[in-house]
Amino acid sequence: MPSNKSVSDAPIVQFRNCRILRDHTLQREDLWVRQGKVLNPEKLFFDEKGYADMQVDCRGLIIAPGFIDTQLNGGFGVDFSFESNDVKTGICVVSKNILSHGVTSFCPTLVTSPSSVYHKVLPQISVRDGGPEGAGVLGVHLEGPYISREKKGAHPEHCLRSFSERGFADLLDTYGTLENVSLVTLAPEMERSTEVIKELVQRGICVSLGHSVANLSQAEDAVSHGASFITHLFNAMLPFHHRDPGIVGLLTSDQIPKGKTVYYGMIADGIHTNPAALRIAHRAHPKGLVLVTDAITAMGLGPGKHTLGQQEILIEGLNAYVAGTHTLAGSIATMDMCVRHFHEATGCTVEEALEAASLHPAQVLGIQDHKGTLDFGADADFVLLDDSLHVKATYIAGKLVWEPSARN
């Protein structure tokens, strides 16, 4: 057998004694990695006559694709909607700290803000790969300001805007740039929303429906023009009604274009969504469920007062409220907590819980060919977990980026 040097200069790592989540099933297989990608061992053995340069004993742990958070407002004292000259440092703080929770890539999320905030902050956020310095950035999620006043939630009313006058041109003026933006949440009942949805989708930006009083017909129309995601289902939208289920009705609508999947975010923190509601959504449309944290500045910190964009937030226990109200304002949950709660509350399989935090968010963003999967050729971003779904190690591009002993 030739040495691996005759095959490739890059070392081959074999992760053994593990259960890999692949093809929707936990399988007792080894995971092979080279140059940051998942390797097909058959091609390695039979075509290249290669072998492992290094073996890692996973001690019977689960290997799942790295978690992807499409709605993360900040954490560890950082607020992405804060008008700063040094946004990059804040991104680095959060991206480093979420590694311990199994998150290997995420979408920094900006809530409804003055136009000056978007113009200041957005040019400072770039799509980047993850690594030892932290989770990768998949692009910005802009949640607002084109949302309903009636369902604004914790978003500041004085910053809400409309694109009824000039349509997409209004949106461009507000944000200043759409470079490095991957997701936009808007209310589909707003005048000229169809035009805006089409323009965003043409630019490769995922459109999500949320903070809205849209009826089912309006929601279905938005989907027919390209919208494909629902922002934190049940929260900040009309409640389900049997004669008009509103946006929630998209989960079982017969008007979804053939071959299209509508995905929906769920904040499975035990506060934003009752376990019974979680079970209803999952049983109605399991393949569309996407776990999101919707975490704010206070994630990773203690109780007290914090900020979310233009609002002051009060943390009491696990609840985050707009100060002086009982309006929920994001969460302080971590992604691994959401995975465990979702699994326990719904009775879903371990595979379903893990895919809701990996494969499904990747599908939302259209990156499932290389993220959210351990298929051959995919990025070797993965997490090691025990049977109770606690994170034991996090890898990005096949390199260890977090383990418990590395906390300090």
Salt bridges, closest charged atoms under 4 A:
GLU29 OE1 - ARG22 NH1 2.88
GLU48 OE1 - ARG34 NH1 2.96
GLU133 OE2 - ARG128 NH1 3.65
GLU143 OE2 - HIS155 NE2 3.56
GLU143 OE2 - HIS211 NE2 2.85
GLU143 OE2 - HIS232 NE2 3.19
GLU157 OE2 - ARG149 NH1 3.56
GLU157 OE1 - LYS152 NZ 3.75
ASP170 OD1 - ARG166 NE 3.19
ASP173 OD2 - ARG166 NH2 2.12
GLU195 OE1 - ARG192 NH2 2.90
GLU199 OE1 - ARG203 NH1 2.63
ASP221 OD1 - HIS225 ND1 3.66
ASP269 OD2 - HIS272 ND1 2.85
GLU312 OE1 - LYS305 NZ 3.75
ASP336 OD1 - HIS101 ND1 3.00
ASP336 OD2 - ARG340 NH1 3.42
GLU352 OE2 - HIS282 NE2 3.54
GLU355 OE2 - HIS24 ND1 2.87
ASP369 OD1 - HIS370 ND1 2.68
ASP379 OD1 - LYS37 NZ 2.45
ASP379 OD2 - LYS371 NZ 3.12
ASP381 OD2 - LYS371 NZ 2.63
ASP386 OD1 - HIS390 ND1 3.95
ASP386 OD2 - LYS392 NZ 3.76
ASP387 OD1 - ARG19 NH2 2.67
